[in-house]
């Protein structure tokens, strides 16, 4: 008999794929199996033309507690080379999630710690329950937020990272909103609706344009505004204006109808 999956995955008629971390008994902590499953699932969803939006959430009380304690115990006996291979698999998961062509909405229904914050930081839009708490706890274990570091710093900035990377202090959902780690907070009874409002906004936008917009943010981050960048942005908008999607968007606006990517 096959081992049970650590994920619940479903896709609705709109093309919204919901991926739920399903290890509530260990607060959705991840190990090598969950990393492999989530990596394979994200690759499959990213290549599926029918998928418009990916929602990432967790089952139970916690979003993710980071690394599984039994996995960490096994890793403590690994050689440095084995630890490197293991870390690279986690790094690939974070890179994949961060760069997914489809928009990713994080619905954080509970606490997120350590690597769990990395998952949050890699989502494009994050809705969080108002009772959630967060902590980058690695330094308490003699470690650092290494693999998740680039994404967390991009989300909260270097100044805040200096505090929370070093001190491992816990911070609240309200702090996470202020820092930019999450975009919206909601009470538990309104969390699903808040997440759905973001999904509906994304579904109203052209899927190709959304993918280009995500790439554009990555391209423009810390980019030097020079002649090459200005020329590149002009070429991009010219390309999209002439594309079937761009023409359909303008035509639907002028004709006062819904574009063909919006399902009735």
Residue frames as qw, qx, qy, qz and C-alpha x, y, z in Angstrom:
[[0.000, 0.888, 0.459, 0.000, 0.00, 0.00, 0.00],
 [0.392, 0.540, -0.030, 0.744, 1.33, 3.44, -0.96],
 [0.304, -0.312, -0.469, 0.768, 2.17, 5.85, 1.83],
 [0.099, 0.855, 0.498, -0.107, -0.43, 8.61, 2.31],
 [0.396, 0.595, 0.107, 0.691, 0.22, 11.91, 0.58],
 [0.345, -0.379, -0.369, 0.776, 1.33, 14.90, 2.60],
 [0.105, 0.146, -0.161, -0.970, -0.72, 17.18, 0.33],
 [0.401, 0.574, 0.690, -0.184, -4.34, 17.66, -0.61],
 [0.068, -0.241, 0.419, 0.873, -4.67, 19.00, -4.16],
 [0.368, 0.597, 0.710, -0.069, -7.87, 20.00, -5.93],
 [0.088, -0.098, 0.334, 0.933, -8.66, 22.17, -8.97],
 [0.380, 0.537, 0.569, -0.493, -12.07, 23.74, -9.52],
 [0.560, 0.612, 0.521, 0.200, -13.87, 24.57, -12.77],
 [0.112, 0.989, -0.020, -0.100, -12.35, 28.06, -12.80],
 [0.724, 0.475, -0.299, 0.401, -8.81, 26.70, -12.86],
 [0.268, -0.756, 0.404, -0.440, -8.09, 27.51, -9.22],
 [0.782, 0.050, -0.599, 0.168, -5.79, 24.83, -7.80],
 [0.493, -0.745, 0.248, -0.376, -5.74, 24.57, -4.00],
 [0.680, 0.225, -0.631, 0.299, -2.71, 22.89, -2.46],
 [0.598, -0.703, 0.097, -0.373, -3.11, 22.10, 1.24],
 [0.231, 0.430, -0.804, 0.340, -0.20, 21.03, 3.43],
 [0.803, -0.313, -0.229, -0.453, -1.75, 18.04, 5.16],
 [0.615, 0.020, -0.675, 0.408, 0.33, 17.08, 8.18],
 [0.350, -0.745, -0.033, -0.568, -1.71, 18.75, 10.93],
 [0.864, -0.461, -0.186, 0.085, -0.44, 16.32, 13.56],
 [0.683, -0.226, 0.000, 0.694, 3.05, 17.88, 13.21],
 [0.014, 0.820, 0.122, -0.559, 1.84, 21.41, 12.38],
 [0.692, 0.714, 0.104, 0.024, 2.54, 20.85, 8.66],
 [0.347, -0.717, 0.514, 0.318, 6.27, 20.64, 9.27],
 [0.778, 0.559, -0.215, -0.189, 8.13, 19.60, 6.16],
 [0.660, -0.407, 0.590, 0.225, 10.61, 16.83, 5.57],
 [0.126, -0.319, 0.721, 0.603, 12.23, 15.35, 2.48],
 [0.220, 0.383, 0.880, 0.173, 8.99, 13.64, 1.43],
 [0.155, 0.830, 0.427, -0.323, 6.83, 16.76, 1.66],
 [0.063, -0.682, 0.341, 0.644, 9.50, 18.78, -0.17],
 [0.175, -0.080, 0.846, 0.497, 9.56, 16.24, -2.99],
 [0.187, 0.574, 0.797, 0.006, 5.75, 16.08, -3.19],
 [0.079, 0.854, 0.232, -0.459, 5.29, 19.83, -3.16],
 [0.118, -0.525, 0.525, 0.660, 8.02, 20.34, -5.77],
 [0.173, 0.134, 0.888, 0.403, 6.47, 17.77, -8.12],
 [0.140, 0.705, 0.676, -0.163, 2.97, 19.20, -7.58],
 [0.026, 0.803, 0.002, -0.596, 4.01, 22.77, -8.30],
 [0.132, -0.318, 0.692, 0.635, 5.80, 21.72, -11.49],
 [0.166, 0.370, 0.887, 0.221, 2.70, 19.89, -12.66],
 [0.089, 0.809, 0.490, -0.312, 0.40, 22.82, -11.91],
 [0.084, -0.685, 0.232, 0.685, 2.76, 25.30, -13.56],
 [0.077, -0.177, 0.776, 0.600, 2.72, 23.32, -16.80],
 [0.174, 0.499, 0.849, -0.012, -1.08, 22.85, -16.80],
 [0.038, 0.225, 0.304, 0.925, -2.65, 25.44, -19.11],
 [0.394, -0.601, -0.596, -0.357, -6.02, 24.98, -17.39],
 [0.533, -0.554, -0.423, 0.479, -4.66, 26.23, -14.05],
 [0.147, 0.831, 0.132, 0.519, -5.06, 29.97, -13.58],
 [0.248, -0.735, 0.357, -0.521, -4.30, 30.47, -9.87],
 [0.656, -0.039, -0.708, 0.260, -2.61, 28.38, -7.17],
 [0.488, -0.718, 0.116, -0.483, -3.77, 28.70, -3.55],
 [0.561, 0.173, -0.717, 0.376, -1.38, 27.43, -0.87],
 [0.531, -0.590, 0.157, -0.588, -2.72, 26.78, 2.61],
 [0.166, 0.263, -0.902, 0.299, -2.44, 24.36, 5.51],
 [0.653, -0.413, -0.565, -0.289, -4.67, 21.89, 7.34],
 [0.651, -0.425, -0.509, 0.368, -5.24, 22.20, 11.05],
 [0.332, -0.876, -0.209, 0.280, -4.08, 24.87, 13.47],
 [0.357, -0.644, 0.331, 0.591, -0.76, 25.80, 11.84],
 [0.595, 0.735, -0.194, -0.261, 0.29, 26.88, 8.36],
 [0.869, 0.264, -0.338, 0.246, 3.75, 25.35, 8.76],
 [0.631, -0.758, 0.122, 0.110, 6.15, 24.92, 11.66],
 [0.129, 0.793, -0.582, -0.127, 9.14, 24.67, 9.33],
 [0.437, 0.365, -0.821, -0.044, 11.40, 21.63, 9.43],
 [0.882, -0.307, -0.261, -0.246, 10.13, 18.36, 10.91],
 [0.438, -0.728, 0.499, -0.169, 11.97, 17.43, 14.11],
 [0.892, -0.081, 0.438, 0.080, 12.50, 13.81, 13.07],
 [0.700, 0.657, 0.054, 0.276, 13.89, 15.00, 9.73],
 [0.010, 0.896, -0.351, 0.273, 16.24, 17.39, 11.55],
 [0.714, -0.498, 0.488, -0.062, 17.37, 14.54, 13.80],
 [0.896, 0.250, 0.300, 0.212, 18.19, 12.44, 10.71],
 [0.462, 0.830, -0.075, 0.302, 20.02, 15.36, 9.11],
 [0.358, -0.845, 0.381, -0.110, 22.19, 15.79, 12.18],
 [0.780, -0.268, 0.542, 0.160, 23.74, 12.43, 11.33],
 [0.735, 0.648, 0.148, 0.132, 24.31, 13.31, 7.66],
 [0.620, -0.118, 0.155, 0.760, 27.67, 14.22, 6.24],
 [0.034, 0.579, -0.018, -0.815, 28.15, 17.76, 4.97],
 [0.081, 0.113, -0.716, -0.684, 27.74, 16.48, 1.39],
 [0.103, -0.441, -0.887, -0.090, 24.44, 14.77, 2.28],
 [0.053, -0.677, -0.439, 0.588, 23.24, 17.92, 4.04],
 [0.013, 0.398, -0.330, -0.856, 24.15, 19.98, 0.97],
 [0.106, -0.153, -0.840, -0.510, 22.11, 17.73, -1.32],
 [0.130, -0.590, -0.771, 0.202, 19.18, 17.93, 1.10],
 [0.064, -0.627, -0.180, 0.755, 19.41, 21.72, 1.38],
 [0.018, 0.202, -0.542, -0.815, 19.52, 22.07, -2.40],
 [0.091, -0.407, -0.866, -0.276, 16.22, 20.22, -2.71],
 [0.119, -0.735, -0.521, 0.418, 14.61, 22.70, -0.31],
 [0.108, -0.503, 0.188, 0.837, 16.26, 25.58, -2.17],
 [0.003, -0.087, -0.753, -0.652, 14.80, 24.29, -5.45],
 [0.091, -0.625, -0.774, 0.033, 11.33, 24.17, -3.90],
 [0.119, -0.731, -0.244, 0.626, 11.59, 27.79, -2.75],
 [0.088, -0.318, 0.468, 0.820, 12.95, 28.92, -6.14],
 [0.013, -0.292, -0.851, -0.436, 10.15, 27.10, -7.94],
 [0.105, -0.717, -0.653, 0.220, 7.39, 28.50, -5.72],
 [0.146, -0.655, -0.036, 0.740, 8.79, 32.02, -5.94],
 [0.025, 0.364, -0.523, -0.770, 9.11, 31.91, -9.72],
 [0.375, 0.378, 0.846, 0.007, 5.93, 30.01, -10.60],
 [0.037, 0.180, 0.469, 0.864, 4.37, 31.44, -13.77],
 [0.357, -0.626, -0.612, -0.326, 0.93, 31.16, -12.18],
 [0.196, -0.604, 0.282, -0.720, 0.00, 33.60, -9.39],
 [0.532, -0.175, -0.786, 0.261, 0.23, 32.02, -5.94],
 [0.405, -0.639, 0.018, -0.654, -2.12, 33.11, -3.16],
 [0.341, 0.060, -0.820, 0.455, -1.05, 32.14, 0.34],
 [0.582, -0.578, -0.196, -0.537, -3.92, 31.62, 2.77],
 [0.329, 0.263, -0.733, 0.534, -2.18, 31.45, 6.13],
 [0.626, -0.526, -0.386, -0.427, -4.66, 30.00, 8.61],
 [0.783, -0.609, -0.080, 0.098, -2.23, 29.67, 11.54],
 [0.390, -0.800, 0.354, 0.288, 1.33, 30.13, 12.75],
 [0.812, 0.535, -0.117, 0.201, 4.28, 30.00, 10.35],
 [0.523, -0.766, 0.329, 0.180, 7.79, 29.45, 11.66],
 [0.481, -0.420, 0.633, 0.438, 11.27, 29.15, 10.15],
 [0.170, -0.024, 0.770, 0.614, 10.98, 27.55, 6.71],
 [0.148, 0.657, 0.738, -0.050, 7.22, 28.06, 6.88],
 [0.027, 0.828, 0.065, -0.557, 7.88, 31.80, 6.63],
 [0.186, -0.320, 0.658, 0.656, 9.91, 31.04, 3.51],
 [0.186, 0.415, 0.848, 0.273, 6.80, 29.52, 1.90],
 [0.049, 0.842, 0.435, -0.316, 4.80, 32.62, 2.87],
 [0.126, -0.707, 0.240, 0.653, 7.44, 34.96, 1.44],
 [0.217, -0.104, 0.776, 0.583, 7.45, 33.09, -1.89],
 [0.241, 0.632, 0.736, 0.008, 3.70, 33.59, -2.43],
 [0.210, 0.399, 0.296, 0.842, 2.60, 36.52, -4.59],
 [0.384, -0.503, -0.011, -0.774, -0.31, 37.59, -2.40],
 [0.357, -0.080, -0.857, 0.362, -0.81, 36.50, 1.21],
 [0.530, -0.543, -0.130, -0.638, -3.98, 36.60, 3.29],
 [0.355, 0.142, -0.793, 0.474, -3.43, 35.80, 6.95],
 [0.520, -0.653, -0.542, -0.096, -5.66, 35.03, 9.92],
 [0.084, -0.839, 0.167, -0.512, -5.39, 37.77, 12.52],
 [0.763, -0.595, 0.219, -0.126, -4.36, 35.33, 15.25],
 [0.906, 0.278, -0.147, 0.284, -1.33, 33.94, 13.38],
 [0.402, -0.838, 0.307, 0.206, 2.19, 34.32, 14.71],
 [0.764, 0.588, -0.193, 0.183, 5.55, 34.16, 12.97],
 [0.480, -0.775, 0.388, 0.137, 9.16, 33.53, 13.94],
 [0.687, 0.565, -0.445, 0.104, 12.45, 32.82, 12.20],
 [0.767, -0.601, 0.178, -0.137, 13.64, 30.45, 14.90],
 [0.870, 0.351, -0.275, 0.209, 16.81, 29.11, 13.28],
 [0.225, 0.646, -0.508, 0.524, 19.38, 30.92, 15.45],
 [0.667, -0.483, 0.355, -0.443, 17.93, 29.27, 18.55],
 [0.985, 0.008, 0.172, 0.005, 19.11, 25.98, 17.05],
 [0.499, -0.523, 0.466, 0.511, 22.53, 27.27, 16.04],
 [0.505, 0.360, 0.625, 0.474, 21.40, 27.70, 12.42],
 [0.060, 0.378, -0.053, -0.922, 20.41, 30.61, 10.16],
 [0.622, 0.583, 0.415, -0.317, 17.51, 31.27, 7.73],
 [0.300, -0.397, 0.596, 0.630, 19.80, 30.49, 4.82],
 [0.224, 0.249, 0.820, 0.464, 17.72, 28.91, 2.03],
 [0.032, 0.791, 0.610, 0.039, 14.64, 31.03, 2.77],
 [0.351, -0.536, -0.100, 0.761, 16.71, 34.15, 3.39],
 [0.152, 0.015, 0.424, 0.893, 16.59, 35.77, -0.07],
 [0.196, -0.523, -0.674, -0.484, 12.80, 35.58, -0.21],
 [0.405, -0.715, -0.495, 0.282, 12.21, 36.78, 3.34],
 [0.328, -0.396, 0.033, 0.857, 14.59, 39.73, 2.91],
 [0.029, 0.217, 0.547, 0.808, 12.81, 40.62, -0.35],
 [0.306, -0.636, -0.665, -0.245, 9.50, 40.57, 1.54],
 [0.462, -0.805, -0.329, 0.174, 10.36, 42.43, 4.76],
 [0.216, 0.912, -0.200, 0.286, 13.53, 44.34, 3.88],
 [0.631, 0.287, -0.539, 0.478, 17.04, 44.19, 5.26],
 [0.129, -0.474, 0.418, -0.764, 16.37, 46.33, 8.32],
 [0.800, -0.275, 0.140, -0.515, 13.60, 44.12, 9.68],
 [0.921, 0.153, -0.354, 0.051, 15.56, 41.01, 8.70],
 [0.303, 0.480, -0.592, 0.572, 18.45, 42.15, 10.87],
 [0.470, -0.362, 0.443, -0.672, 16.15, 42.03, 13.87],
 [0.884, -0.053, 0.169, -0.432, 14.19, 38.86, 13.23],
 [0.808, 0.361, -0.455, 0.098, 16.97, 36.77, 11.66],
 [0.277, 0.451, -0.643, 0.553, 19.22, 37.47, 14.63],
 [0.323, -0.285, 0.539, -0.724, 16.80, 37.46, 17.57],
 [0.242, -0.168, -0.942, -0.162, 14.34, 34.74, 16.52],
 [0.243, 0.162, 0.483, -0.826, 11.63, 36.83, 18.18],
 [0.191, 0.501, 0.838, 0.105, 8.01, 35.97, 17.55],
 [0.117, 0.162, -0.041, -0.979, 5.89, 38.59, 15.77],
 [0.444, 0.414, 0.644, -0.465, 2.18, 38.95, 15.17],
 [0.450, 0.549, 0.629, 0.316, -0.03, 39.02, 12.09],
 [0.058, 0.979, 0.165, -0.103, -0.29, 42.79, 12.53],
 [0.361, -0.689, 0.447, 0.441, 3.52, 43.01, 12.54],
 [0.541, 0.082, 0.719, 0.428, 3.66, 40.80, 9.43],
 [0.328, 0.813, 0.462, 0.133, 1.24, 43.16, 7.68],
 [0.119, -0.960, 0.094, 0.234, 3.28, 46.20, 8.65],
 [0.456, -0.508, 0.595, 0.424, 6.51, 44.55, 7.50],
 [0.503, 0.520, -0.399, -0.563, 5.04, 43.50, 4.14],
 [0.150, -0.175, 0.972, 0.045, 5.23, 39.75, 4.69],
 [0.201, 0.494, 0.846, 0.003, 1.44, 39.51, 4.31],
 [0.030, 0.249, 0.346, 0.904, -0.92, 41.76, 2.38],
 [0.534, -0.399, -0.195, -0.720, -4.19, 41.34, 4.27],
 [0.047, 0.028, -0.901, 0.431, -5.34, 40.03, 7.63],
 [0.578, -0.279, -0.358, -0.679, -8.81, 38.72, 8.45],
 [0.582, -0.303, 0.578, -0.485, -10.60, 37.04, 11.35],
 [0.278, -0.113, 0.949, 0.095, -10.82, 33.27, 11.15],
 [0.477, 0.508, 0.678, -0.235, -14.44, 33.35, 10.02],
 [0.426, 0.846, 0.039, -0.319, -13.57, 35.75, 7.19],
 [0.353, -0.540, 0.630, 0.433, -10.28, 34.23, 6.03],
 [0.515, 0.246, 0.768, 0.290, -11.73, 32.08, 3.26],
 [0.315, 0.867, 0.386, -0.026, -13.71, 35.00, 1.87],
 [0.118, -0.882, 0.274, 0.365, -10.64, 37.25, 1.98],
 [0.429, -0.275, 0.746, 0.428, -8.64, 34.68, 0.03],
 [0.459, 0.518, 0.702, 0.166, -11.47, 34.27, -2.46],
 [0.174, 0.939, 0.133, -0.265, -11.57, 38.03, -3.08],
 [0.187, -0.674, 0.557, 0.448, -7.94, 37.92, -4.16],
 [0.452, 0.075, 0.840, 0.289, -8.56, 34.87, -6.36],
 [0.390, 0.748, 0.535, -0.043, -11.49, 36.60, -8.07],
 [0.049, 0.907, -0.167, -0.382, -9.38, 39.69, -8.73],
 [0.287, -0.441, 0.739, 0.422, -6.69, 37.54, -10.37],
 [0.453, 0.321, 0.815, 0.164, -9.23, 35.62, -12.47],
 [0.314, 0.870, 0.295, -0.240, -10.52, 38.92, -13.86],
 [0.022, -0.801, 0.437, 0.408, -7.06, 39.60, -15.31],
 [0.787, 0.502, -0.317, -0.167, -5.58, 38.13, -18.47],
 [0.921, -0.334, 0.143, 0.139, -3.53, 35.03, -17.57],
 [0.751, 0.355, 0.019, 0.556, -0.68, 35.83, -19.96],
 [0.054, 0.799, -0.100, 0.591, -0.51, 39.41, -18.73],
 [0.701, -0.681, 0.125, -0.171, -0.44, 38.22, -15.12],
 [0.922, -0.080, 0.095, 0.367, 2.54, 35.96, -15.90],
 [0.500, 0.557, 0.002, 0.663, 4.35, 38.85, -17.64],
 [0.274, -0.843, 0.055, -0.459, 3.52, 41.19, -14.75],
 [0.844, -0.521, 0.105, 0.077, 5.09, 38.76, -12.28],
 [0.804, 0.164, 0.096, 0.563, 8.22, 38.53, -14.42],
 [0.214, 0.768, 0.043, 0.602, 8.27, 42.32, -14.70],
 [0.538, -0.818, 0.081, -0.185, 8.33, 42.78, -10.93],
 [0.876, -0.293, 0.183, 0.338, 11.33, 40.43, -10.67],
 [0.632, 0.450, 0.167, 0.609, 13.04, 42.21, -13.59],
 [0.028, 0.828, 0.043, 0.559, 12.51, 45.71, -12.18],
 [0.703, -0.706, -0.061, 0.062, 13.49, 44.91, -8.59],
 [0.545, -0.645, 0.270, 0.463, 16.76, 46.74, -7.93],
 [0.666, 0.431, 0.376, 0.479, 17.16, 47.34, -11.67],
 [0.251, -0.396, 0.084, 0.879, 19.02, 50.40, -12.85],
 [0.438, 0.783, 0.391, -0.206, 16.80, 52.79, -14.79],
 [0.240, -0.472, 0.488, 0.693, 18.89, 53.21, -17.91],
 [0.439, 0.399, -0.388, -0.705, 18.35, 53.24, -21.67],
 [0.259, 0.088, -0.943, -0.188, 18.32, 49.43, -21.89],
 [0.078, 0.315, 0.840, -0.434, 15.65, 49.11, -19.21],
 [0.357, 0.494, 0.157, -0.777, 13.49, 51.84, -20.73],
 [0.403, 0.336, -0.630, -0.573, 13.80, 50.24, -24.16],
 [0.133, -0.029, -0.990, 0.041, 12.95, 46.83, -22.71],
 [0.224, 0.408, 0.665, -0.584, 9.76, 48.10, -21.08],
 [0.417, 0.487, -0.152, -0.752, 8.70, 49.80, -24.33],
 [0.326, 0.229, -0.838, -0.372, 9.26, 46.59, -26.27],
 [0.028, 0.169, 0.945, -0.280, 7.26, 44.59, -23.73],
 [0.353, 0.489, 0.453, -0.656, 4.17, 46.80, -23.88],
 [0.411, 0.463, -0.428, -0.659, 4.37, 46.95, -27.68],
 [0.194, 0.110, -0.963, -0.149, 4.51, 43.15, -27.82],
 [0.104, 0.316, 0.854, -0.400, 1.54, 42.77, -25.48],
 [0.373, 0.486, 0.115, -0.782, -0.55, 45.40, -27.28],
 [0.465, 0.393, -0.575, -0.547, -0.14, 43.43, -30.50],
 [0.024, -0.076, 0.993, -0.091, -0.83, 40.05, -28.88],
 [0.369, -0.388, -0.723, -0.438, -4.22, 38.28, -29.18],
 [0.407, -0.529, -0.642, 0.378, -4.74, 38.69, -25.45],
 [0.166, -0.325, -0.111, 0.924, -3.98, 42.41, -25.56],
 [0.193, -0.102, -0.496, -0.841, -6.28, 42.97, -28.53],
 [0.416, -0.464, -0.764, -0.166, -9.07, 41.02, -26.82],
 [0.341, -0.471, -0.513, 0.632, -8.68, 43.04, -23.63],
 [0.001, 0.226, -0.079, -0.971, -8.92, 46.39, -25.41],
 [0.292, -0.192, -0.656, -0.668, -11.78, 45.22, -27.65],
 [0.390, -0.491, -0.776, 0.078, -13.81, 43.90, -24.70],
 [0.210, -0.432, -0.347, 0.806, -13.34, 47.20, -22.88],
 [0.119, 0.143, -0.288, -0.939, -14.47, 49.26, -25.87],
 [0.421, -0.208, -0.706, -0.530, -17.38, 46.91, -26.56],
 [0.456, -0.359, 0.380, -0.720, -18.40, 46.95, -22.88],
 [0.935, -0.078, -0.254, -0.233, -18.30, 43.17, -22.50],
 [0.709, -0.566, 0.419, 0.050, -16.30, 40.70, -20.47],
 [0.249, 0.623, -0.700, -0.246, -13.04, 39.47, -22.06],
 [0.842, 0.091, -0.455, -0.274, -12.85, 35.83, -23.06],
 [0.429, 0.204, -0.778, 0.410, -10.72, 34.83, -20.07],
 [0.318, -0.101, 0.529, -0.781, -13.52, 35.72, -17.63],
 [0.177, -0.232, -0.937, -0.191, -15.93, 32.83, -17.24],
 [0.439, -0.401, -0.155, -0.789, -19.57, 33.70, -16.77]]
